[in-house]
């Protein structure tokens, strides 16, 4: 019995899909807000710069997912089976999925689908909405009352608003 408990205590923490979606979604949306703010800080608004911004955001998302997945893998400090590292990295898909809408907004501006100047504002709004939705949905998954779920969604959205405000102050 004690041996079974010791093995259970040493086992890696299984990250369920809901936890991964919440963590990766929030991380990705905040990352997208931050990157858009950083990339547009100096007023580069040409189509070429927006295509570059989209690519840079995508590269940053993959690098962040890789770093986070690797950190999970080495932090578990347990013997790993073949393929565990790849599974750990694949589990970071919500982070990349969360930045894809912003990549599409920036790339669309770069391809001339809409004006390249000022596209950061719809990108900010998109990510703030995503943060609100993630907070709301995960609170409801946890069976929180609607009022509490709306409050949690609003607090999550404030993360994105904080990035936007910080960007405005820094400029």
Buried (B, 14 or more C-beta within 10 A) or exposed (E): EEEEEEEEEEEBEEBEEEBBBBBBBBBBBBBBBBBBBBBBEEEBBEBEBBBBBBBBBBEBBBEBBEEBBBEBBEEBEEEBEEEBBEEBBEBBBBBBBBBBBBBBBBBBBBEEEEEBBEBBEBBBEBBBBBBBBBBBBBBBEEEBEEEEBBBBBBEBBBBBBEBBEEBEEEE
